[in-house]
Amino acid sequence: MIGIGISTRNCEDTIAEVIKTVDEGVTKYFPQQKSLIIVCDGFSEDRTMEVAHDTVTKTEKIVVTQRGGPGKGNGVKNIFQLSLERNCEN
């Protein structure tokens, strides 16, 4: 399985387009591969998580709040942990 991670924080205006672009790329270039989009939100104060959750994709997608403290480093760590749990290739 291919895992694609997206780390976010207060991105409600752009996250839907990012997710759609990732979904289109995975669908086009890896049509035979099972894939997972992981959106890991770093404590957004806007509607980023709602928009990410509501964005329709062909690819399986999960949207989570990152564990640990704030910062992209923790977001990336969480993405890798979830990828390992789901047997993704990174």
DAQUIJO-V355089 format. One record per residue. RES is the residue in one small letter. OMEGA is omega as a letter, one per 20 degrees, with the letter a starting at -180 (* if undefined). D_FIRST is the distance of its C-alpha to the first C-alpha in Angstrom with 1 decimal. Layout:
BEGIN
res = <RES	RES>
omega = <OMEGA	OMEGA>
d_first = <D_FIRST	D_FIRST>
END
This chain:
BEGIN
res = <m	i	g	i	g	i	s	t	r	n	c	e	d	t	i	a	e	v	i	k	t	v	d	e	g	v	t	k	y	f	p	q	q	k	s	l	i	i	v	c	d	g	f	s	e	d	r	t	m	e	v	a	h	d	t	v	t	k	t	e	k	i	v	v	t	q	r	g	g	p	g	k	g	n	g	v	k	n	i	f	q	l	s	l	e	r	n	c	e	n>
omega = <r	r	r	a	r	r	a	r	r	a	a	a	a	a	a	a	r	r	r	r	r	a	r	a	r	a	a	a	r	a	a	a	r	a	r	r	r	r	a	a	a	r	r	r	r	a	a	a	r	r	r	r	a	r	a	r	r	a	r	a	r	r	a	r	a	r	a	a	r	r	a	r	r	r	r	r	r	r	r	r	r	r	r	r	a	r	r	r	a	*>
d_first = <0.0	3.8	6.4	9.8	12.8	16.3	19.2	22.2	25.8	28.4	26.6	27.5	29.0	26.0	22.8	22.5	22.8	20.2	17.6	18.8	18.6	15.0	14.2	16.4	15.0	11.3	13.0	15.4	13.8	10.4	11.6	10.1	6.4	5.0	5.2	7.2	10.6	12.4	16.1	18.1	21.8	24.5	27.3	28.1	31.6	31.0	28.9	25.6	23.7	25.4	24.7	21.0	20.8	22.9	21.1	19.7	16.3	14.6	11.2	10.8	12.6	14.2	17.4	18.9	22.0	21.5	23.1	25.8	28.1	27.8	26.5	23.5	23.1	22.5	20.2	18.0	18.4	17.3	14.1	13.2	14.4	12.3	9.1	10.4	11.4	8.2	6.6	4.6	5.9	8.8>
END
